[in-house]
Amino acid sequence: MPRSPAATVTSRWEWVAGGVSALLVLAILAVLGLELARPRRPPDVQVQVESMVSVSGGYLVRFRAHNLGTETAASLQVEGELLDGHTTLETSSTSIDYLPGGSVRRGGLFFRTNPAEHQLRLRPGGFVLP
């Protein structure tokens, strides 16, 4: 059965849809290319105290963990230590499941002793690469 001439003509809207689709594919490829070209830096985590509040049974130290690197840290351990001079009074730790490069996560550590009355040291512990 012969085709009609109208069946082989591509409409203007098909050209528009094809052009938009091609631009989207090119944009995705450009973003992926830039991501691959970006220098890779291992996780570099800074932990900072945001606040200390009294809670039932002790004190809560809220912190902010910022990954300055480009690689992700998974199962990141955050450790807190209360010191009186060189003596460790108390420790507390938690883990952050996933800290992508350049991102920030917040959390908290509980202590029985008032952290405002002693030296508080927060630091990142170990992590795994996902």
N, C-alpha and C positions, 0 to 999 in steps of 0.2 A: 504494500500500500504506500503510495507516494506521500511525502511530508508536505505540509502546507508551508508557504514562505514565512508565515507568522510564527511557526513553531521553532524556527532556527534563529530568530532575532533575539538578542540578549537585551533585556530591558535596562533602563537607566538605573533602577534600584538594585539590580543584580550587580552592576558595575560598582555602585556605591558600597554595597555590602562587601564585595570582594576587596575593594580598596581599603576599607576600614579594617577588615580582617588582616590584610597584608601589613598594615601599619602596626596593628597590635602584635603580630608575630615578630616584626622587626624590633619593636620596643622591648619585648620580652628577651629576645636574643641580645640586645644591647645591655640590658640590666645584668643578665647572666655573664656576659663578657666582662663587664666592669667588676663584677663580684670576683670572678676568677683572676683578674689582673691585680686586685687589691692585695697588698702585702699581708701575709699571715703573721699574727703575733700570738703567742700563747696566752692563756688566761692570766690576767694581772688584776687581782681583786683587792680593792680597798674597802675596809669595813670601818664605818664611822657611827658613833653614838648619835642618835636623834633625840632621845629623851629617856628619863628615868622616872618611873611612877611607882607609888606604893600600891600593892595589891594584897588581897588576903593571903596571908602566909609568907609575905616577903616583898620583893621588889622586882619590877619588870624593867629591863633595859631594852629599849627599842633601838634597832640598828638599821643601817642602810648599807647594802653590799653592792658595789659598783665594779663591773668588769671592764677594765680599760683596754684589755686585749681584744683580738678579733675572734679568737676561738672560743667555743663554748665550754664551760665547766659544768659537769653533771655531778650530782651527789656531793656538792661542795659542803665541807664541814666549816662551821663558824664556831670559834672557841672564845670564851670569855673567862677571865681570871681576875679575882679580887686579891690585891696584895696589900700587906702591911709591912712596908720596908721590903725585905727580901723573902718574907714568909708568905706563902700562898694560903689565904684564908678559905677560899671557895672557888670552885670552877663550875662552868655551865657550858653546854654545847648544843648545837642544833645543826640541821643540814638543810641546804637549799637544793631542791631537786634538779633545777635547770637554770643556769645563768648564762644566757647567750652573750657573745661579744658585744660590748658597748651598752649593755642593758643594766638596769638597777632592780634589785629585789629588796624587800624589807622583811624584817623578822624581829624576834625578841628572845631574850634570855632571862631566865628566872634565877634570882638569888635570894637566900634567906637573910643575908647581911646587907645593910644599906650601902650601895655602891658609892654614894655621894661622900661617904666618910672615909673612903679608902681609895687606893689607886686601882683603876679599872683598866685592864688591857684586853682589847678585842683584836683578834687576828683570824685570817682565813687559815683553815687546815688543809687537808688533802681534798682532791677531786679526781674524777675520772673523765676521760674524753668520751663523748657519746659515739 
